[in-house]
Amino acid sequence: MRQAVGLYLAIARGAFRRYSTYRMATFSGAVTNSVFGVVLAATYLALWRARPGLGGYDATRAVTYIWVSQALLATVAAWGGGFQDEVQQRFRSGDIAVDLYRPVDFQGWWLATDLGRAGFQLLVRGGVPLAVGVLWCGARLPHSALTWPLFLLSTLLAVVVSFGVRFLVSLAGFWLHDAEGLRALTGVASMFLSGMLLPLTLFPAAAGQVARLLPWAAIVQLPCDVFLERRTGLPVLGELGFQLGWAVVLFGLGRVGLRLAFRKVVVQGG
């Protein structure tokens, strides 16, 4: 067990270091997130001045929601990406068959890689936009010190849920040979159903209730609400439990899909 944990920690550290080498891309992404944050914050301010208290947020919390969601955008890979790019390349080269026979769990390997990537993105592409929002646009920071570890835990669970969705999409490549179309559809669904563009509380009643039950709600909406301290005490644990539940379900579905994919590779002779 100790060796397995050490191995996956080493994989995560390696992914962290690898992403840290893309300095120009990271800087450009942080600037882009900050610019979009300014534009969206101005739009939200105009909307909330016309409709105070819309969706259960005041104007300050609405602006803060924008900046936290921008900080999470690359971290949780809300629009896809991360390990998916590399897996797709390995499908095209045929190296994916070799990966399945390595003495390391296929799903665990890519989860560790994605966690390392997410850690770096949270520090840089997350930290820069959030700092801009607080210093320039008046975004609020949590009032309770306990909120910070809860937010980090919620973000970790959001990354795992996002990984679960993206892993299932990537597994479709064993049957579709190119999952780019499905990946694009999933990205559009995530854009709307995660709360990235608008908080899910702004959706029409029935649509909002359904959206809040789907796994995408655990990717952006819930971490933002934890940061904004919309709920305290046991309700926060309920939100974390919702994220954990979807993480377990999606991970389990990934195990089933991986077994089916392994059989398919064997039948096809690699």
HUNORFEN-V577997 format. One line per field, one symbol per residue. psi: psi as a letter, one per 30 degrees, with the letter a starting at -180 (. if undefined). A space follows every 50 residues. Layout:
psi->???
//
This chain:
psi->eeeeeeeeeeeeeeeeeefffieeeeeeeeeeeeeeeeeeeeeeeeefee ikgkggkleeeeeeeeeeeeffeeegheglabfeeeeeefeefffeeeef glhkkeeeefeeeeeeeeeeeeedfeeeeeeeeefeggkklkfkffeeee eeeeeeeeeeeeeeeeeeeeffffeffjgeeeeeeeeeeeeeffgeekkf fflleeeeeeefflffffeeeeeeeeefhfklbeeeeeeeeeeeeeeeee eeeeeeeeeeeeeeeeefg.
//
